Every structure is written in structure tokens, then in C-alpha cells.
């Protein structure tokens, strides 16, 4: 499980790092991938937060809500 957790942490950090470089569609695709991996590995709270990130990106692009979603995802991983 540690390998999956490390990969998810890296994916979250990558989204944060590449936020300004990638299209909103690509960011949503990456958020959806995180949600899928998280749910497949019993991390439903992270899966919901990643899905929320995808919804936020769809509604408001790179708006202020994105930072809150990423912070929540990092907090969910820190609590594991």
C-alpha cells in the first residue's frame, strides 16, 4: 500500500506543480485518474476529494477552489 500512497502523493504534487502549464482538460484527466486509483485502493475520502477537484476545474477552471481541493487531498494523504 505504501507504493500506492507514494504514487498518489507524487501525482497530487505534480498537478500542483504543473497547474499553470497544463490545459484544464488534462488537469481534470489527472484528477480523475487519482480518484480512480484512490477508490480502487480503499481510499474513498481521497477519491471524493479528487473528484471534487475535477468538478471544480470544470466549473471554474484554475480558480481559487482548486487550491482548497489540493490542500484537502494532501491532508487526506497525511492522515494515512
N, C-alpha and C positions, 0 to 999 in steps of 0.2 A: 504493500500500500504506500510505503514511503516514496517509491519511484513515481507513482501516480500523483501524489501530493506535490512532489518537487516539480513535475512537469506542469501541473496546473498553476503553481506559483510562477513558474517561468512564463507561461502563456499570459497570465494576468499582467506581469511586469512588461512583457512585450507589447501588449495592447497599450498600456500606459505610455511606454517609450515611443511607440510609433503612431500615436494618436493624430498628430498633425500631418503625417506623411501618407497615410492610407485613406482610401475612399471610405465613406460611411458604409457602403455595402460590404467592403472587405472587413471592416471592424465588426459589423453585425455577424458576418460569417464566422469570424473567430470567436465572438461571444457565444454563438450557437454551438460551436464545437466544444467550448469549455462546459457549457450546460450539459451537453450530451455525455461527455466523459465523466463529469461530476455525478450525474444521475446514475450512470452505469456502475459507478463505484460506491454507491450508497451515500453520496454527499448531497442530499436533496436541498439543504439550505443554500449551498453554493450554486447548485443548478438553478434554483429560483432567482438568485441574485444575477447570475449570468444572463438568464432570460430577460430579467428586468433591464439589464444593460442593453440588450438587443432592442427591446421595446423603446427605451429612451433614445437610442440612436435613431430609430425610425421616426419617432415623433419630433425630436428637436436637434438632430444632427449631433454636433460636438458640444452641445450646450452644457450648462453648469451641472445638470443632473448626472452627467457621465462621471464626473469626479466622485460624486457620492456613491455611485454604483461600484466603482473600482475600489473605493475605500472600504465599502461593505464586503466586497469579495476578499480583499486582503485580510480583513478582520475575521471573516469566516474561516479562512485558512490558518490564521494564527491561533484560533481556538481549537484546532485539531491536535 
